[in-house]
Amino acid sequence: MKRTLISTLLALLVAGTALATEVPNSAAIFLRVFNDCPFSLVSAVDNYPTLIAIEDIKDNCGTAGWANRHAWRFSQDDATEQLFANHNGFRFGADLTISGTGEAEAGIGISPWWSPLVDGVFNFRTTDGEIACFGGRLPFYSFTADQGLTYVKGTTVHVEIIYMPNGLSEEFPGTIEYIVDSYTSGPLPFDMGNPEEPYGLWGILDNATAGGYIQLFLQEGAEDAGILAEWENITFVDLGDVVAVESDTWSNVKSLFR
């Protein structure tokens, strides 16, 4: 009886403050985020959510430069990246294939506000097959080191990320789970981050973006080598928002039953 009443009171306390994550209706593509070879031949296909494809073929690149990088992000207008809040819970994924005669890394990710098109990646690298998650606000995890998995260029893998904000606190931090085919990292906790952070703590932070990317390595392979990344069957699921009850509010609720 008390448990039921407490649950009802808590629901009333947080009602009206929890907003569902807005499900994306399109994707925005950003070419040449890094553009060390401006003469390369870049093309993109946007048939969201069935297929997004980005191809980059080296042309007159010489030996200078490091990489060309391209990205796509979930969007509400097919032009600008959708911003996610620290308390937005969501799950997304795709069937990823990297092919071509060049070398690259590609994948999906959740990027922080300060690096919306680069940092925070679930990364598949063709040079050595490494599969690892790192950067931005994402907890590090290596499927190669921890589970012995490697990626072989030309194969298709199903990749997913699950973000749960939970309580966004030291006691109950947000968690992220990385999935590749039938393998999982399990839920990994976020650290606090910068205590002076104006965009939140213990999670992905406000104004995060999510989507995919491809980065062609210019130093590897033949002069005219190219790479193609394809994301098929893209999915996005709203997992609901979690609004932590302030400690003083919880104390007030408990005091009713003393």
Phi, psi and omega in degrees: 000311178297319181298319179296318181293319177299315180300320179295317179297318179296320179298321179291324181295324183261351181299140179088348179253343181266119181249135180292149175294132179284121182287128180300147176246001183195183176228147174248133183254134181237105182269149175059047171299314162254139187219056182289340173236087183291350181265002179292161182260108185247136175218154182218147175238129179237094174243046182305136003264007183290314184203133163236130180226137176228127180237138179225122181242125181296140177206120181056039181273335184064212180249000181278158175089168185245307186199156165252134181234139178225152184216158167230151181225147172302146188213163172249355183222011178067013184221324182240152182287141175282139180258134180249143180272161180303327184268004179280118174266133181201163179224133177215161181190180181192166169267114187256133174227130175244124183219168179126174182270348178272186178238148186196178166227147183205167178166209177232173179180173173237119186256147180280169184301328185276352180211068192290348183237005186230297190281157179086078191231149167252097203252133175242119186248129185279337185296319181230001177080007183298137175239113184211156181238130187189169171090160180062232178261001188284132172299138182288141171203137179240114174292332179289311181288320188270332183231002176072020181272141172224154180262137176250122183306136180098349179267157178255130178235148175265124183237143179215154172230134176241120177247124176240119181290330182054229182267355182051047182218168178298323180285331184215069185289164171297154179229156175228144178232130178255137182228132172228116186052238182265009182258145180222150174279344192075163179295127180247131183282145171281151170275179184293322188086197181289119182296343176266008185297121179279355184255011178112177182220161171064024180196204183284347183075156179294157179064030173283158175234161182217149179162218183226176183200160173220137179229111180277125176278122184279339183278343188260141171085183183290163183302323183259017181293149180220173181219146178231127174245133180232132174244112182248157176052051182289133180235152175213128181233128174284123179259008179086161180258146177245122176249114181292137175282128180300146185300323181290327177294316179297322178296321178296321179295315183295328183294339179292342186245017177269000000 
